Structures are given as structure tokens and as C-alpha cells.
């Protein structure tokens, strides 16, 4: 059987929508270092089933997932399993950045956002912006302080670091090269994505 891999290069502050199949592998690579990628997931058979950061945290007993960790849907079904992870620090707490967030927090108008880029990529599957409620923020380094306040530190990822996930059901995925300067240590860089059959790994 012919085994194939598809590669996608996301320029800074852009996104993509993909239809992936159960058993495939999804690779997300930080090609330059210190760059976050938001990942949103919806069940292809019924997009009302979507990635639930809350359920994922419940079942992991942790806000941090790495190799062996499972991303769950709002119906408590596995969507993606982390197979390999060269960084070990990602985020499930924060929602994708929005134009409103940049205006409210930073006084910036018409700023590119992950939510807009996710919505653009997922529109081909009939998924609307208001249906994108949470994400797995690959490489994002969120620190929770004893007071309960949160701090966004620079990603721990270096050039070439990656996360590889196994697809547990047919999915519609949205991925971005995060648009928020503050999340990416003040700079904006690309993200590389690979989708492959199970025996074609990163």
C-alpha cells in the first residue's frame, strides 16, 4: 500500500483547516522556535462534538499534557493522543486570541487573531466562528501562580521541536501560527504541519 504524507507551511498569523482520518498521524513543528500553534478539533461525523479542554483536564488530572496524554471531546471520547513530544509544555486553559481580546487588553484595533484564522480554515466544513470554544495551544507556556493569577512565559520550544498526535476519530481540524506577539516572546513565526499514515512518522 502506498503511504503518503502531506505537509503544510503556515506563515505567521495564518491558519488552515484539515480533514484527517482515524489512525493518521498529525505533526506540529515549531520550525523557528518560541512559536505557538492553536489546535481546534471537531468530530467529522457530527461537529457538535468538539475538543473540550475542560474534559481533557478532568481525565488527565493535570493542566499540562505531554506524550501519552489524550485530548477528549465534550462527549468524553478520545479525539487525539499525543504520541511524541519534544517540548512537554502546552496549554489547555486559554481560549484562542480574538480581535476583541487585543482591543480590550492592549488597545489594538483590527489585529489578526487565532479565532479568525481558525474560523476561516474551518468554514469549508460548515463550522462557524461561534462554535470554536476552545483549543489545545501547542507550545504555549502558561504558568499558574499560587495566587491563581496566570502568566504567559515564552514557549519552551526550540527550532525543530515538535508534537506528534494520533488521530482517534475522523476530524475536522483548525490549526494556526498564533497571532499574539505576547504569547510568542514578542515575535511572530511560521508553523509546519504534517498529516501522514500511521507508519510515516516525523
C-alpha positions as CSV (number, residue, x, y, z in Angstrom):
1,X,0.0,0.0,0.0
2,X,1.3,3.4,-0.9
3,X,1.9,5.5,2.3
4,X,1.8,9.2,2.0
5,X,2.4,12.4,4.0
6,X,1.1,15.9,3.3
7,X,3.0,18.9,4.5
8,X,1.6,22.4,5.2
9,X,3.5,25.5,5.9
10,X,1.6,28.2,7.9
11,X,3.0,31.7,7.6
12,X,2.9,33.9,10.7
13,X,-0.6,34.9,11.8
14,X,-2.3,32.5,9.4
15,X,-4.3,29.2,9.8
16,X,-5.5,26.2,8.0
17,X,-8.5,23.7,8.1
18,X,-7.9,20.0,7.5
19,X,-10.0,16.8,7.3
20,X,-8.0,14.0,8.9
21,X,-8.9,10.3,9.3
22,X,-8.8,7.9,12.3
23,X,-5.4,6.3,12.6
24,X,-3.5,9.1,10.8
25,X,-0.7,11.0,12.5
26,X,-0.6,14.8,12.9
27,X,2.7,16.5,13.4
28,X,3.0,20.1,14.5
29,X,6.5,21.5,14.2
30,X,7.9,24.8,15.5
31,X,10.4,25.4,12.8
32,X,12.0,28.6,14.2
33,X,11.4,28.2,18.0
34,X,9.1,30.0,20.5
35,X,6.0,29.9,18.3
36,X,2.6,28.7,19.5
37,X,0.0,26.9,17.3
38,X,-3.7,26.8,18.3
39,X,-5.4,23.5,17.5
40,X,-9.2,23.1,17.4
41,X,-10.9,19.8,16.7
42,X,-14.4,18.7,15.7
43,X,-15.8,15.2,15.0
44,X,-16.4,14.9,11.3
45,X,-19.5,12.8,11.8
46,X,-21.1,15.4,14.0
47,X,-19.3,18.7,14.5
48,X,-21.4,19.4,17.6
49,X,-18.8,17.1,19.2
50,X,-15.7,19.1,19.7
51,X,-12.4,19.3,21.7
52,X,-13.1,20.0,25.3
53,X,-10.2,21.4,27.3
54,X,-12.2,21.0,30.5
55,X,-12.9,17.3,29.9
56,X,-9.3,16.8,28.9
57,X,-8.1,18.4,32.1
58,X,-10.6,16.3,34.1
59,X,-9.4,13.0,32.8
60,X,-5.7,13.9,32.8
61,X,-5.8,15.3,36.3
62,X,-3.5,18.0,35.1
63,X,-3.5,21.2,33.1
64,X,-0.4,20.1,31.2
65,X,-0.4,17.3,28.7
66,X,2.6,15.6,27.1
67,X,3.4,12.2,25.5
68,X,0.7,9.7,26.4
69,X,-1.9,12.4,27.1
70,X,-5.3,12.2,25.4
71,X,-7.4,15.1,24.1
72,X,-11.1,14.4,24.8
73,X,-14.3,15.7,23.3
74,X,-17.2,17.3,25.1
75,X,-18.8,13.8,24.8
76,X,-15.8,12.2,26.7
77,X,-14.4,10.4,23.6
78,X,-10.7,10.4,22.7
79,X,-10.0,12.7,19.7
80,X,-6.2,12.8,19.6
81,X,-3.4,11.1,21.6
82,X,0.0,12.7,22.0
83,X,2.5,10.1,20.7
84,X,5.7,12.1,20.8
85,X,6.5,15.5,22.4
86,X,9.9,17.1,22.4
87,X,8.8,20.1,24.5
88,X,6.4,18.9,27.2
89,X,4.7,22.2,27.9
90,X,1.5,23.2,26.2
91,X,-1.7,25.0,27.3
92,X,-5.4,24.0,27.7
93,X,-6.6,27.0,29.8
94,X,-6.7,29.9,27.4
95,X,-9.1,30.4,24.5
96,X,-7.9,31.4,21.0
97,X,-7.0,35.1,20.8
98,X,-9.6,37.3,19.2
99,X,-9.8,40.8,17.8
100,X,-11.8,41.8,20.9
101,X,-9.1,40.5,23.2
102,X,-6.5,42.7,21.5
103,X,-8.8,45.7,21.8
104,X,-9.7,45.0,25.5
105,X,-6.3,44.0,26.8
106,X,-3.9,46.0,24.6
107,X,-6.0,48.8,22.9
108,X,-5.1,47.4,19.5
109,X,-7.7,47.6,16.7
110,X,-8.1,45.2,13.8
111,X,-5.3,42.8,15.0
112,X,-5.1,39.4,13.3
113,X,-6.3,36.7,15.6
114,X,-6.3,32.9,16.0
115,X,-10.0,32.7,16.3
116,X,-10.5,34.4,12.9
117,X,-7.9,32.2,11.3
118,X,-9.4,29.1,12.8
119,X,-12.9,30.1,11.6
120,X,-11.5,30.8,8.1
121,X,-9.9,27.4,7.9
122,X,-12.9,25.5,9.3
123,X,-15.6,27.4,7.3
124,X,-15.2,24.8,4.5
125,X,-16.6,22.2,6.9
126,X,-19.6,24.3,7.8
127,X,-18.2,25.3,11.2
128,X,-18.9,28.8,12.4
129,X,-16.7,31.1,14.5
130,X,-19.1,31.0,17.4
131,X,-18.7,27.2,17.6
132,X,-15.0,27.4,18.2
133,X,-15.0,27.4,22.0
134,X,-11.5,26.1,23.0
135,X,-8.2,24.8,21.7
136,X,-5.1,22.9,22.6
137,X,-2.4,25.6,22.5
138,X,0.6,23.7,21.2
139,X,3.9,25.0,22.7
140,X,2.1,27.8,24.7
141,X,3.7,28.2,28.1
142,X,1.1,29.3,30.7
143,X,2.3,29.5,34.3
144,X,-0.3,29.4,37.1
145,X,0.9,31.4,40.2
146,X,0.0,30.4,43.8
147,X,-2.4,33.4,43.9
148,X,-4.4,31.9,41.0
149,X,-3.1,34.6,38.5
150,X,-1.7,33.3,35.3
151,X,1.4,34.4,33.5
152,X,2.3,33.8,29.8
153,X,6.0,33.0,29.5
154,X,8.0,32.4,26.3
155,X,7.4,29.0,24.7
156,X,10.0,26.4,25.7
157,X,10.1,25.1,22.1
158,X,13.3,25.5,20.1
159,X,13.7,25.4,16.4
160,X,12.7,21.9,15.1
161,X,10.8,20.9,18.2
162,X,7.5,19.0,17.5
163,X,4.4,17.3,18.8
164,X,3.1,14.2,17.1
165,X,-0.5,13.1,17.7
166,X,-2.5,10.0,16.6
167,X,-6.0,10.8,15.3
168,X,-8.6,8.7,17.2
169,X,-11.6,9.6,15.1
170,X,-12.3,11.3,11.7
171,X,-11.8,15.0,12.5
172,X,-12.1,18.5,11.1
173,X,-9.0,20.4,12.4
174,X,-8.1,24.0,12.5
175,X,-4.5,25.0,13.2
176,X,-2.8,28.3,13.4
177,X,0.6,30.1,13.6
178,X,-0.5,32.1,16.6
179,X,-1.1,35.8,16.0
180,X,-0.4,37.1,19.6
181,X,3.1,38.7,20.0
182,X,2.9,38.4,23.8
183,X,2.4,34.6,23.5
184,X,5.4,34.1,21.2
185,X,8.1,36.1,23.1
186,X,7.5,39.2,21.0
187,X,7.9,37.7,17.6
188,X,5.7,36.0,15.0
189,X,7.0,33.0,13.1
190,X,5.6,30.1,11.0
191,X,4.4,26.7,12.0
192,X,4.8,23.5,9.9
193,X,2.1,20.7,9.9
194,X,2.3,17.2,8.6
195,X,-0.5,14.7,8.2
196,X,0.6,11.1,7.4
197,X,-0.4,7.5,7.5
198,X,0.4,5.7,10.7
199,X,3.7,4.3,9.6
200,X,5.0,7.6,8.2
201,X,6.3,9.5,11.3
202,X,8.1,12.7,11.8
